[in-house]
Amino acid sequence: MIQNIWSRIVDWFSNVTDRRELLSSFNNAAKNAYILGITPTLIEARTSVGEISYRHEFSKFLSGGFRIKALSGTALTREEQMQIGLVILSDEMLVRHLISLGWDTLEVHDSVGKRGLKWELKKFSNIGGALSCGRY
């Protein structure tokens, strides 16, 4: 009984650490890409509540959103927000990593407005692809 509780506590802390490390790594890479001129806009990722209808088996309660905020100082067009989101969603390994760490929603916002775009991560992960092809 106590062993089981202790195991769950250790798992929870290691999961929190993994999520924090991914956010830190993502933000450092984004900052370096901006400094080197690879990207025109500085972006920053953080955790948000996410979209409740996008929840999956691994979703973290009240922290299922992976929110990317563009720190351009100006409002981004819908197309610019879409472009940022599609860059993330095109990296299937990153999407699967986000899902495995409990994120279910990708959000892209600018630093000015309150409107942004949201995507359901599991729709971009190809999870279950082998199961749905009908071969055994």
Z-matrix of the N, CA and C atoms (Angstrom, degrees):
N
C 1 1.453
C 2 1.530 1 110.53
N 3 1.331 2 117.33 1 -55.60
C 4 1.462 3 120.96 2 -179.67
C 5 1.524 4 109.65 3 -66.11
N 6 1.325 5 116.84 4 -37.71
C 7 1.468 6 121.59 5 177.83
C 8 1.527 7 110.32 6 -59.65
N 9 1.330 8 117.02 7 -42.53
C 10 1.455 9 122.35 8 -179.85
C 11 1.529 10 111.03 9 -64.97
N 12 1.317 11 117.27 10 -43.75
C 13 1.464 12 121.60 11 178.37
C 14 1.519 13 109.95 12 -63.16
N 15 1.327 14 116.95 13 -45.59
C 16 1.462 15 121.03 14 179.64
C 17 1.532 16 110.55 15 -61.15
N 18 1.309 17 117.27 16 -41.79
C 19 1.460 18 122.00 17 179.14
C 20 1.526 19 110.88 18 -61.09
N 21 1.320 20 117.37 19 -41.85
C 22 1.468 21 121.32 20 179.00
C 23 1.522 22 111.40 21 -66.29
N 24 1.326 23 117.22 22 -37.94
C 25 1.471 24 120.94 23 177.94
C 26 1.526 25 110.36 24 -65.07
N 27 1.322 26 117.08 25 -45.25
C 28 1.467 27 121.56 26 179.07
C 29 1.529 28 110.18 27 -62.25
N 30 1.331 29 117.63 28 -43.92
C 31 1.467 30 121.36 29 178.10
C 32 1.528 31 111.30 30 -60.55
N 33 1.329 32 116.58 31 -42.28
C 34 1.461 33 120.56 32 -179.43
C 35 1.523 34 110.70 33 -61.95
N 36 1.345 35 117.15 34 -46.87
C 37 1.462 36 120.21 35 -179.46
C 38 1.525 37 111.90 36 -65.65
N 39 1.320 38 118.19 37 -38.40
C 40 1.466 39 119.22 38 179.31
C 41 1.522 40 110.42 39 -67.89
N 42 1.334 41 117.79 40 -35.29
C 43 1.457 42 121.30 41 177.61
C 44 1.524 43 110.63 42 -66.52
N 45 1.324 44 117.42 43 -42.67
C 46 1.463 45 121.69 44 177.57
C 47 1.521 46 109.83 45 -61.17
N 48 1.317 47 117.10 46 -42.11
C 49 1.464 48 121.59 47 178.77
C 50 1.523 49 110.68 48 -63.78
N 51 1.327 50 117.84 49 -43.52
C 52 1.467 51 121.48 50 178.79
C 53 1.528 52 111.27 51 -61.14
N 54 1.331 53 116.66 52 -42.23
C 55 1.472 54 120.51 53 178.48
C 56 1.528 55 110.70 54 -64.40
N 57 1.313 56 116.33 55 -43.48
C 58 1.469 57 121.00 56 179.84
C 59 1.529 58 110.58 57 -63.55
N 60 1.335 59 116.62 58 -41.06
C 61 1.470 60 120.71 59 179.10
C 62 1.526 61 111.44 60 -64.98
N 63 1.336 62 117.90 61 -40.36
C 64 1.458 63 120.20 62 178.61
C 65 1.525 64 110.44 63 -64.23
N 66 1.328 65 117.51 64 -44.22
C 67 1.464 66 120.66 65 177.98
C 68 1.524 67 111.10 66 -60.21
N 69 1.320 68 116.52 67 -45.41
C 70 1.463 69 121.03 68 -179.67
C 71 1.523 70 111.03 69 -62.80
N 72 1.314 71 116.80 70 -45.30
C 73 1.462 72 121.77 71 179.46
C 74 1.529 73 110.99 72 -62.93
N 75 1.325 74 116.80 73 -44.26
C 76 1.463 75 121.60 74 179.06
C 77 1.521 76 110.37 75 -61.14
N 78 1.335 77 116.84 76 -46.79
C 79 1.459 78 120.73 77 -178.01
C 80 1.525 79 111.97 78 -66.24
N 81 1.324 80 117.52 79 -37.97
C 82 1.469 81 120.30 80 176.87
C 83 1.526 82 111.28 81 -65.31
N 84 1.331 83 117.12 82 -42.78
C 85 1.469 84 120.69 83 178.59
C 86 1.527 85 110.56 84 -64.21
N 87 1.328 86 117.02 85 -40.59
C 88 1.467 87 121.01 86 179.09
C 89 1.527 88 110.78 87 -65.12
N 90 1.323 89 116.36 88 -41.17
C 91 1.466 90 120.47 89 178.93
C 92 1.524 91 110.61 90 -64.22
N 93 1.322 92 117.23 91 -44.58
C 94 1.464 93 120.86 92 179.24
C 95 1.528 94 111.63 93 -64.50
N 96 1.323 95 117.49 94 -39.61
C 97 1.468 96 120.96 95 178.09
C 98 1.525 97 110.52 96 -63.34
N 99 1.317 98 117.13 97 -37.88
C 100 1.464 99 121.18 98 178.16
C 101 1.531 100 110.66 99 -68.46
N 102 1.324 101 117.03 100 -45.82
C 103 1.469 102 121.65 101 -179.89
C 104 1.524 103 110.93 102 -60.66
N 105 1.328 104 117.17 103 -40.76
C 106 1.465 105 121.76 104 -178.84
C 107 1.533 106 113.11 105 -78.65
N 108 1.324 107 117.04 106 -4.38
C 109 1.459 108 120.47 107 179.13
C 110 1.512 109 114.35 108 81.55
N 111 1.315 110 117.66 109 12.98
C 112 1.465 111 121.48 110 179.58
C 113 1.527 112 110.49 111 -72.79
N 114 1.330 113 115.82 112 -36.68
C 115 1.460 114 120.94 113 177.72
C 116 1.527 115 109.12 114 -119.71
N 117 1.339 116 117.16 115 145.38
C 118 1.463 117 120.00 116 -178.19
C 119 1.527 118 114.18 117 -81.47
N 120 1.330 119 116.68 118 -12.96
C 121 1.459 120 121.15 119 -175.31
C 122 1.519 121 110.15 120 -131.00
N 123 1.320 122 115.52 121 136.41
C 124 1.461 123 120.57 122 174.26
C 125 1.523 124 107.93 123 -78.33
N 126 1.315 125 116.38 124 129.29
C 127 1.464 126 120.05 125 177.74
C 128 1.520 127 109.59 126 -120.24
N 129 1.328 128 114.39 127 156.62
C 130 1.463 129 121.03 128 -179.79
C 131 1.524 130 108.26 129 -139.54
N 132 1.319 131 116.60 130 136.60
C 133 1.468 132 121.38 131 179.05
C 134 1.520 133 109.87 132 -107.11
N 135 1.314 134 114.86 133 146.60
C 136 1.459 135 121.58 134 173.99
C 137 1.523 136 107.92 135 -154.36
N 138 1.295 137 115.58 136 174.23
C 139 1.457 138 120.88 137 -179.68
C 140 1.525 139 109.97 138 -92.76
N 141 1.325 140 115.72 139 142.87
C 142 1.462 141 121.69 140 174.96
C 143 1.532 142 108.27 141 -133.63
N 144 1.303 143 115.77 142 -179.09
C 145 1.465 144 120.34 143 -179.51
C 146 1.526 145 111.14 144 -65.63
N 147 1.325 146 117.49 145 -37.60
C 148 1.457 147 120.90 146 -178.22
C 149 1.518 148 111.59 147 85.85
N 150 1.305 149 115.55 148 -176.28
C 151 1.462 150 122.58 149 -179.83
C 152 1.526 151 108.30 150 -100.46
N 153 1.315 152 116.45 151 118.78
C 154 1.467 153 121.73 152 -174.29
C 155 1.535 154 111.49 153 -59.03
N 156 1.326 155 118.04 154 -33.50
C 157 1.469 156 120.13 155 -178.11
C 158 1.531 157 112.46 156 -74.00
N 159 1.335 158 117.98 157 -9.31
C 160 1.463 159 121.93 158 179.29
C 161 1.526 160 112.61 159 -95.97
N 162 1.309 161 117.69 160 2.80
C 163 1.462 162 120.71 161 -175.93
C 164 1.530 163 111.80 162 -59.06
N 165 1.339 164 115.59 163 150.16
C 166 1.461 165 122.35 164 176.41
C 167 1.522 166 108.34 165 -138.09
N 168 1.308 167 116.84 166 -175.28
C 169 1.464 168 122.33 167 -173.57
C 170 1.528 169 113.25 168 -60.34
N 171 1.332 170 118.01 169 -28.60
C 172 1.463 171 121.39 170 -176.54
C 173 1.526 172 112.95 171 -99.98
N 174 1.330 173 118.54 172 -0.84
C 175 1.465 174 121.75 173 -175.11
C 176 1.521 175 111.99 174 -58.03
N 177 1.316 176 114.75 175 139.81
C 178 1.461 177 120.93 176 175.91
C 179 1.521 178 108.65 177 -88.86
N 180 1.306 179 116.07 178 135.31
C 181 1.455 180 122.51 179 -178.97
C 182 1.527 181 110.19 180 -61.91
N 183 1.311 182 116.37 181 125.46
C 184 1.468 183 124.91 182 178.25
C 185 1.526 184 114.63 183 58.39
N 186 1.318 185 118.13 184 17.37
C 187 1.472 186 119.67 185 175.23
C 188 1.527 187 110.32 186 -149.28
N 189 1.328 188 116.12 187 42.61
C 190 1.457 189 120.97 188 -177.92
C 191 1.515 190 114.69 189 -90.35
N 192 1.331 191 116.92 190 -2.96
C 193 1.460 192 119.77 191 -178.42
C 194 1.516 193 112.91 192 -95.62
N 195 1.322 194 116.45 193 132.91
C 196 1.466 195 123.28 194 172.62
C 197 1.521 196 104.79 195 -104.35
N 198 1.336 197 115.88 196 98.53
C 199 1.464 198 121.33 197 -173.88
C 200 1.517 199 110.84 198 -97.47
N 201 1.322 200 114.98 199 127.11
C 202 1.456 201 121.79 200 174.96
C 203 1.519 202 107.07 201 -107.22
N 204 1.310 203 114.33 202 125.44
C 205 1.455 204 120.78 203 -179.89
C 206 1.521 205 108.12 204 -113.31
N 207 1.326 206 116.51 205 124.51
C 208 1.461 207 121.50 206 177.43
C 209 1.523 208 108.16 207 -86.02
N 210 1.312 209 116.39 208 121.40
C 211 1.460 210 121.46 209 -175.30
C 212 1.526 211 110.74 210 -97.07
N 213 1.330 212 116.18 211 50.80
C 214 1.465 213 121.34 212 -176.17
C 215 1.519 214 112.46 213 -82.63
N 216 1.325 215 117.38 214 -19.03
C 217 1.459 216 120.74 215 -177.63
C 218 1.514 217 113.02 216 83.94
N 219 1.315 218 116.92 217 -6.62
C 220 1.462 219 121.61 218 176.70
C 221 1.527 220 108.19 219 -127.62
N 222 1.316 221 114.84 220 159.57
C 223 1.462 222 119.29 221 178.45
C 224 1.525 223 109.70 222 -69.23
N 225 1.319 224 116.26 223 134.35
C 226 1.463 225 120.98 224 176.08
C 227 1.522 226 109.25 225 -87.41
N 228 1.307 227 115.83 226 144.91
C 229 1.458 228 119.31 227 173.98
C 230 1.527 229 108.51 228 -73.51
N 231 1.303 230 115.15 229 164.85
C 232 1.470 231 119.98 230 176.84
C 233 1.532 232 110.13 231 -59.39
N 234 1.322 233 116.75 232 -38.45
C 235 1.467 234 121.10 233 -179.93
C 236 1.527 235 111.26 234 -64.98
N 237 1.335 236 117.26 235 -39.49
C 238 1.467 237 120.52 236 178.53
C 239 1.524 238 110.93 237 -66.54
N 240 1.337 239 116.38 238 -40.93
C 241 1.463 240 120.03 239 176.22
C 242 1.522 241 110.12 240 -63.72
N 243 1.325 242 116.59 241 -41.48
C 244 1.465 243 121.68 242 179.18
C 245 1.525 244 110.26 243 -61.56
N 246 1.325 245 117.12 244 -42.16
C 247 1.463 246 121.14 245 -179.17
C 248 1.527 247 110.83 246 -62.31
N 249 1.327 248 117.62 247 -43.64
C 250 1.468 249 121.11 248 178.37
C 251 1.527 250 109.85 249 -61.89
N 252 1.329 251 116.57 250 -45.98
C 253 1.457 252 120.52 251 179.97
C 254 1.517 253 113.08 252 -61.70
N 255 1.319 254 116.85 253 -41.76
C 256 1.463 255 120.22 254 -177.88
C 257 1.523 256 112.55 255 -69.56
N 258 1.323 257 117.23 256 -28.74
C 259 1.471 258 119.59 257 174.59
C 260 1.526 259 109.57 258 -62.55
N 261 1.327 260 116.93 259 -43.90
C 262 1.471 261 121.26 260 179.10
C 263 1.524 262 109.90 261 -67.17
N 264 1.324 263 116.67 262 -47.98
C 265 1.463 264 120.87 263 -175.21
C 266 1.523 265 113.21 264 -67.40
N 267 1.310 266 117.77 265 -21.79
C 268 1.465 267 120.20 266 179.35
C 269 1.525 268 112.33 267 -76.06
N 270 1.322 269 117.24 268 -12.81
C 271 1.467 270 122.08 269 178.20
C 272 1.530 271 108.37 270 -94.89
N 273 1.339 272 115.96 271 89.34
C 274 1.468 273 121.20 272 -174.53
C 275 1.526 274 112.36 273 -59.11
N 276 1.325 275 116.95 274 -36.29
C 277 1.461 276 119.58 275 179.79
C 278 1.533 277 110.65 276 -65.60
N 279 1.321 278 117.44 277 -41.51
C 280 1.463 279 120.85 278 177.12
C 281 1.521 280 110.32 279 -64.00
N 282 1.326 281 117.06 280 -43.49
C 283 1.467 282 120.76 281 179.31
C 284 1.527 283 110.54 282 -59.86
N 285 1.318 284 117.35 283 -44.60
C 286 1.472 285 120.67 284 178.53
C 287 1.531 286 111.24 285 -64.72
N 288 1.326 287 116.62 286 -36.99
C 289 1.462 288 120.48 287 177.65
C 290 1.532 289 109.73 288 -64.19
N 291 1.324 290 116.73 289 -44.24
C 292 1.462 291 120.51 290 178.00
C 293 1.528 292 110.71 291 -59.73
N 294 1.325 293 116.92 292 -45.15
C 295 1.466 294 121.08 293 179.63
C 296 1.521 295 110.82 294 -62.23
N 297 1.331 296 117.01 295 -44.30
C 298 1.469 297 120.09 296 -177.71
C 299 1.524 298 112.24 297 -64.98
N 300 1.333 299 116.86 298 -23.80
C 301 1.464 300 120.52 299 178.64
C 302 1.528 301 112.77 300 -94.86
N 303 1.333 302 117.21 301 7.35
C 304 1.455 303 120.36 302 171.42
C 305 1.512 304 116.62 303 100.21
N 306 1.329 305 118.25 304 5.11
C 307 1.460 306 119.30 305 175.53
C 308 1.518 307 109.32 306 -86.84
N 309 1.320 308 117.15 307 142.76
C 310 1.459 309 121.51 308 -179.98
C 311 1.525 310 112.74 309 -124.70
N 312 1.319 311 116.75 310 -15.12
C 313 1.457 312 122.12 311 -174.78
C 314 1.522 313 110.24 312 -128.70
N 315 1.321 314 117.08 313 133.82
C 316 1.461 315 121.73 314 169.16
C 317 1.519 316 106.42 315 -102.32
N 318 1.330 317 116.33 316 127.05
C 319 1.462 318 121.67 317 178.01
C 320 1.520 319 108.54 318 -121.45
N 321 1.321 320 116.75 319 140.68
C 322 1.465 321 121.77 320 174.76
C 323 1.522 322 107.73 321 -127.21
N 324 1.329 323 115.86 322 123.60
C 325 1.465 324 123.05 323 -179.42
C 326 1.520 325 109.32 324 -132.72
N 327 1.330 326 115.58 325 160.66
C 328 1.457 327 118.56 326 171.11
C 329 1.524 328 108.56 327 -100.47
N 330 1.318 329 117.07 328 178.44
C 331 1.460 330 120.18 329 -176.47
C 332 1.519 331 112.19 330 -88.25
N 333 1.325 332 117.84 331 -2.10
C 334 1.457 333 121.11 332 -175.51
C 335 1.524 334 111.81 333 -105.00
N 336 1.319 335 116.48 334 -57.81
C 337 1.455 336 121.22 335 -174.30
C 338 1.514 337 113.25 336 -87.03
N 339 1.300 338 114.65 337 172.38
C 340 1.461 339 120.67 338 178.16
C 341 1.526 340 111.27 339 -101.04
N 342 1.325 341 116.70 340 -4.24
C 343 1.463 342 119.93 341 -178.76
C 344 1.512 343 110.29 342 -94.06
N 345 1.304 344 114.07 343 144.45
C 346 1.455 345 119.92 344 178.01
C 347 1.514 346 109.55 345 -153.01
N 348 1.311 347 115.35 346 -175.96
C 349 1.457 348 121.61 347 178.83
C 350 1.519 349 109.60 348 -113.62
N 351 1.337 350 115.52 349 150.03
C 352 1.465 351 121.35 350 179.13
C 353 1.522 352 109.34 351 -131.09
N 354 1.334 353 114.58 352 143.92
C 355 1.461 354 121.61 353 175.95
C 356 1.522 355 108.85 354 -131.51
N 357 1.327 356 116.12 355 146.24
C 358 1.458 357 122.65 356 174.39
C 359 1.526 358 107.87 357 -85.10
N 360 1.325 359 116.76 358 111.61
C 361 1.461 360 121.47 359 -172.88
C 362 1.523 361 113.51 360 -57.71
N 363 1.331 362 117.84 361 -40.96
C 364 1.468 363 118.50 362 -174.38
C 365 1.524 364 112.48 363 -65.21
N 366 1.319 365 118.59 364 -18.54
C 367 1.467 366 120.72 365 176.24
C 368 1.527 367 111.90 366 -73.17
N 369 1.333 368 116.95 367 -13.38
C 370 1.461 369 121.34 368 -177.40
C 371 1.525 370 112.58 369 -114.63
N 372 1.328 371 116.52 370 16.91
C 373 1.465 372 119.92 371 -174.19
C 374 1.521 373 114.16 372 -105.93
N 375 1.321 374 117.80 373 -11.64
C 376 1.462 375 121.86 374 -176.27
C 377 1.524 376 112.24 375 60.63
N 378 1.309 377 117.47 376 23.00
C 379 1.463 378 121.17 377 178.19
C 380 1.527 379 108.19 378 -70.15
N 381 1.306 380 115.45 379 132.26
C 382 1.457 381 120.83 380 179.80
C 383 1.516 382 113.56 381 83.63
N 384 1.326 383 117.25 382 7.92
C 385 1.463 384 120.80 383 -178.85
C 386 1.516 385 112.55 384 -56.92
N 387 1.325 386 117.78 385 -43.30
C 388 1.465 387 121.39 386 -179.74
C 389 1.522 388 110.77 387 -68.58
N 390 1.328 389 116.77 388 -30.28
C 391 1.459 390 119.78 389 -179.43
C 392 1.522 391 111.35 390 -73.61
N 393 1.331 392 116.72 391 -33.49
C 394 1.459 393 119.28 392 -175.72
C 395 1.526 394 113.43 393 -84.87
N 396 1.323 395 118.23 394 -6.93
C 397 1.468 396 119.65 395 -177.53
C 398 1.526 397 112.26 396 -80.93
N 399 1.310 398 119.17 397 -10.38
C 400 1.451 399 121.93 398 175.68
C 401 1.513 400 114.98 399 85.26
N 402 1.314 401 119.21 400 6.92
C 403 1.468 402 122.19 401 178.66
C 404 1.517 403 110.00 402 -103.60
N 405 1.353 404 115.01 403 147.78
C 406 1.475 405 119.10 404 -179.94
C 407 1.481 406 110.72 405 -122.64
